[in-house]
């Protein structure tokens, strides 16, 4: 009979992955805030309006 064993990844690797995930989330979040801050208000209206129509939600 053959027995196989597996070992868990070192803790340092998991911590590195968490750090990279947090950095990516912060980068994306700041990017969204930056784009929202500098885009004209009509762009938000059009995006919301198109999304409502795509979801078959009556908006007018």
The 8 nearest C-alpha neighbors of each residue, nearest first, counted from 0:
[[1, 2, 3, 4, 5, 6, 7, 8],
 [2, 0, 3, 4, 5, 6, 7, 8],
 [3, 1, 0, 4, 5, 6, 7, 8],
 [4, 2, 1, 5, 0, 6, 7, 8],
 [3, 5, 2, 6, 1, 7, 8, 0],
 [6, 4, 7, 3, 8, 2, 9, 1],
 [5, 7, 8, 4, 9, 3, 10, 12],
 [6, 8, 9, 5, 10, 13, 4, 12],
 [7, 9, 10, 6, 12, 13, 11, 5],
 [10, 8, 11, 12, 7, 13, 6, 14],
 [9, 11, 13, 12, 14, 8, 7, 15],
 [12, 10, 14, 9, 13, 15, 8, 16],
 [11, 13, 15, 10, 14, 9, 16, 8],
 [14, 12, 16, 10, 15, 11, 17, 9],
 [13, 15, 11, 17, 12, 16, 18, 10],
 [14, 16, 12, 18, 13, 17, 11, 19],
 [17, 15, 13, 19, 18, 14, 20, 12],
 [18, 16, 20, 14, 15, 19, 21, 13],
 [17, 19, 15, 21, 16, 20, 22, 14],
 [18, 20, 22, 16, 17, 21, 23, 15],
 [21, 19, 17, 23, 22, 18, 16, 24],
 [20, 22, 24, 18, 19, 23, 25, 17],
 [21, 23, 19, 25, 20, 24, 26, 18],
 [22, 24, 26, 20, 25, 21, 19, 27],
 [23, 25, 21, 27, 26, 22, 28, 20],
 [26, 24, 28, 22, 23, 27, 29, 21],
 [27, 25, 23, 29, 24, 28, 30, 22],
 [28, 26, 30, 24, 25, 29, 23, 31],
 [29, 27, 25, 31, 30, 26, 24, 32],
 [28, 30, 32, 26, 31, 27, 25, 33],
 [31, 29, 27, 33, 28, 32, 26, 34],
 [30, 32, 34, 28, 29, 33, 35, 27],
 [31, 33, 29, 35, 30, 34, 36, 28],
 [32, 34, 30, 36, 31, 35, 29, 37],
 [35, 33, 31, 37, 36, 32, 38, 30],
 [36, 34, 32, 38, 33, 37, 31, 39],
 [35, 37, 33, 34, 38, 32, 39, 31],
 [36, 38, 34, 35, 33, 39, 32, 40],
 [37, 39, 35, 36, 34, 40, 42, 43],
 [38, 40, 41, 42, 37, 43, 35, 36],
 [41, 39, 42, 43, 38, 44, 45, 35],
 [40, 42, 44, 43, 39, 45, 38, 46],
 [41, 43, 45, 40, 44, 39, 46, 38],
 [44, 42, 46, 41, 40, 45, 47, 39],
 [43, 45, 41, 47, 42, 46, 48, 40],
 [44, 46, 48, 42, 43, 47, 49, 41],
 [45, 47, 43, 49, 48, 44, 50, 42],
 [48, 46, 50, 44, 45, 49, 43, 51],
 [47, 49, 45, 51, 50, 46, 44, 52],
 [50, 48, 52, 46, 51, 47, 45, 53],
 [49, 51, 53, 47, 52, 48, 46, 54],
 [52, 50, 56, 48, 54, 49, 53, 47],
 [51, 53, 55, 49, 54, 50, 56, 48],
 [52, 54, 50, 51, 55, 49, 56, 48],
 [53, 55, 51, 52, 56, 50, 49, 57],
 [56, 54, 52, 53, 51, 57, 50, 58],
 [55, 57, 51, 54, 52, 58, 53, 50],
 [58, 56, 59, 55, 51, 52, 54, 48],
 [57, 59, 56, 51, 48, 52, 55, 47],
 [58, 57, 56, 48, 52, 51, 55, 49]]
